[in-house]
């Protein structure tokens, strides 16, 4: 479902992500990669300015899996960090692999425990439902085994998580 521009402007809470100059490229990647994601509008500079030219994308209104976002092309002053991440809940290994491989395979980088960064530095947690449920297992020994298995992984391997849970 696409939001129209009026809906995005009236959202009480919108995530604003600062990019150097690549907000439009990032938004197009997210729209292509994740369901219920789209680029809604690109606001372009009406005239030349110190860091760019007339027509350059300044603000990109988009959503990622239904979350309204604004990409601000603000220059190189600020960088993304792990203090903010999108967490994507996946249902199976195929979906986990698809999102992980899309992000990492498009110039991103792997991290630990299901975290990766896209090529623009935005952090993503690709989190299988099986991991969430296993970590919440009321059997503390099972959840401890799952936690220890997860701590050794980059991309989450659901079969290994399930095996750790069983002991």
C-alpha positions as a printed Julia matrix, in Angstrom:
167×3 Matrix{Float64}:
  0.0     0.0    0.0
  1.46    3.33  -1.02
  0.99    6.43   1.08
  0.27    9.64  -0.7
  2.35   12.73   0.0
 -0.33   14.31   2.2
 -0.4    11.18   4.4
  3.39   11.21   4.75
  3.41   14.9    5.69
  0.77   14.31   8.36
  2.51   11.34   9.98
  3.15   12.01  13.65
  6.48   10.22  13.5
  8.71    9.95  10.45
 12.23    8.53  10.42
 14.69   11.02   8.93
 17.89    9.46   7.61
 20.84   11.69   6.74
 22.75   10.75   3.6
 25.72   12.4    1.95
 24.21   12.62  -1.54
 22.63    9.2   -2.09
 19.18    9.32  -0.46
 17.39    8.74  -3.76
 19.57    5.74  -4.66
 19.1     4.26  -1.17
 15.32    4.77  -1.23
 15.07    3.12  -4.65
 17.09    0.15  -3.34
 14.84   -0.22  -0.29
 11.72    0.0   -2.46
 13.07   -2.73  -4.75
 14.27   -4.97  -1.92
 11.54   -4.91   0.74
  7.78   -5.48   0.41
  5.43   -2.61   1.23
  8.23   -0.15   0.44
  8.19    2.67  -2.08
  9.6     6.03  -3.08
  6.81    8.57  -2.81
  8.37   11.86  -3.84
 11.71   13.52  -4.46
 12.06   17.2   -3.58
 14.73   18.8   -5.74
 16.78   21.93  -5.2
 15.09   24.89  -6.9
 18.46   26.57  -7.56
 22.19   26.01  -7.31
 23.55   26.05  -3.75
 27.03   25.73  -2.22
 27.01   21.91  -2.1
 25.07   21.2   -5.28
 23.14   22.16  -8.34
 19.59   23.0   -9.23
 17.64   19.77  -9.61
 19.69   17.75  -7.12
 17.6    15.61  -4.79
 17.4    17.32  -1.38
 14.64   15.31   0.35
 13.4    11.88  -0.62
 10.07   10.77   0.86
  9.86    6.98   1.01
  8.75    4.15   3.2
 10.42    0.93   4.25
  8.0    -1.89   4.97
  5.3     0.65   5.82
  7.5     2.93   7.95
  7.47    6.52   6.62
 10.97    7.9    6.1
 12.64   10.99   4.73
 16.09   10.77   3.22
 17.94   14.06   3.63
 20.92   14.67   1.36
 22.78   16.75   3.92
 26.39   16.16   2.92
 29.23   14.27   4.61
 29.01   15.88   8.07
 27.09   13.06   9.81
 27.41    9.29   9.38
 25.05    6.44  10.2
 25.88    4.16  13.12
 24.51    1.08  14.86
 22.64    3.26  17.37
 19.82    3.17  14.79
 18.82    0.12  12.78
 15.89   -1.3   10.91
 14.92   -4.67  12.35
 13.3    -6.97   9.79
 11.5   -10.04  11.14
 11.82  -12.97   8.75
  9.78  -16.16   8.62
 12.29  -18.65   7.2
 15.86  -19.1    6.0
 14.97  -18.21   2.41
 13.6   -14.81   3.44
 16.54  -14.26   5.83
 19.01  -15.08   3.06
 17.19  -12.93   0.49
 17.33   -9.72   2.58
 20.82  -10.37   3.95
 22.23  -11.12   0.5
 20.5    -8.1   -1.05
 22.01   -5.72   1.5
 25.49   -7.27   1.69
 25.6    -8.01  -2.04
 24.86   -4.38  -2.89
 28.06   -3.05  -1.36
 27.04   -3.59   2.27
 28.97   -5.34   4.99
 28.33   -8.19   7.38
 28.42   -7.81  11.11
 27.55  -10.16  13.95
 24.33  -11.61  15.4
 22.17  -10.91  12.35
 23.33   -7.32  11.86
 24.61   -5.89   8.58
 25.05   -2.45   7.05
 23.95   -1.33   3.63
 26.36    0.53   1.38
 25.15    3.87   2.77
 25.97    2.83   6.35
 22.4     2.2    7.56
 22.29   -0.78   9.95
 19.84   -3.64   9.51
 18.97   -6.52  11.8
 17.75   -9.45   9.73
 16.04  -11.38  12.51
 14.33  -14.73  11.99
 11.19  -15.29  14.07
 12.77  -18.6   15.16
 15.6   -16.67  16.82
 13.24  -14.35  18.7
 11.13  -17.27  19.91
 14.17  -19.35  20.87
 15.77  -16.55  22.86
 12.49  -16.2   24.78
 12.31  -19.92  25.59
 11.3   -20.3   29.26
 13.91  -23.08  29.53
 16.89  -20.93  30.52
 19.37  -23.59  29.41
 17.8   -23.67  25.93
 17.8   -19.87  25.61
 21.42  -19.77  26.82
 22.46  -22.29  24.14
 20.62  -20.25  21.5
 22.26  -17.03  22.69
 25.71  -18.62  22.58
 25.07  -19.99  19.07
 23.84  -16.59  17.87
 26.94  -14.86  19.25
 29.07  -16.91  16.81
 27.0   -16.04  13.72
 26.95  -13.23  11.25
 23.83  -14.06   9.2
 21.49  -16.12  11.38
 21.32  -19.81  10.49
 17.88  -20.98  11.61
 18.79  -24.69  11.54
 21.7   -24.05  13.93
 19.47  -21.94  16.19
 16.86  -24.68  16.34
 19.55  -27.33  17.01
 21.0   -25.22  19.84
 17.53  -24.83  21.34
 17.01  -28.61  21.35
 20.44  -29.18  22.85
